[in-house]
Amino acid sequence: MRLLPLAASVAATSGAGTWLAVRIDNKVIVSAGLALFGLALLWTSRHAQATSCAILAAQDVLLDTGLGLTQAPAAEAVLGAVPVDKAGVASAVNGSTRATNWTS
């Protein structure tokens, strides 16, 4: 139950990231997501041992929001750069990199 806000923020922003990437630009949304993720990492690196759970949860939600904004548009960029007859291979490689914690 403690991780539910994190999953919800990734799920919500993945859909929003795709929607925004179609309307604005893939590069802009991925860059914004990575910038947000970087700022969240910077904020997370500054907490002390006495940091409250609410602050930690806010940091995690911000991290996951950046991840959500980045993940789907980046995957779309990978799959969109491949010819249609090779889309299955590209999808498998994209899924494999995500499963092994590489970047997408």
C-alpha positions, -999 to +999 in steps of 0.1 A: +000+000+000+029+024+007+040+022-030+006+028-045+011+065-050+043+058-069+026+033-093-003+058-097+020+086-106+038+066-132+006+053-147-010+087-149+020+105-163+028+077-189-006+084-205-001+121-202+034+119-216+022+101-247-007+125-251+016+155-248+043+140-271+017+137-299+005+173-294+038+190-287+070+171-296+086+139-284+119+155-277+104+183-256+084+159-234+113+134-230+136+163-221+112+177-196+107+143-180+144+138-177+149+173-163+121+166-137+137+133-129+171+150-124+157+177-102+139+150-081+172+131-078+189+163-067+162+169-041+164+133-029+201+135-024+196+164+000+175+147+026+187+138+060+180+109+083+152+128+100+133+135+068+096+128+072+078+101+053+057+127+036+088+144+021+101+110+010+068+102-007+067+136-025+103+129-037+093+095-050+062+108-067+083+135-084+108+109-095+081+087-109+064+116-126+096+123-145+100+087-153+064+084-165+068+115-188+099+099-203+091+063-206+063+061-232+075+088-255+110+073-255+096+039-264+075+054-291+106+071-305+125+038-306+097+019-322+089+048-346+125+048-360+123+012-371+107+000-404+073-016-400+086-051-409+112-049-380+087-035-354+085-069-336+123-070-331+124-034-320+096-041-295+114-071-281+147-052-277+129-023-261+111-047-237+144-066-229+162-034-221+134-023-197+133-057-181+171-057-174+170-021-161+187-005-190+174+027-204+145+027-228 
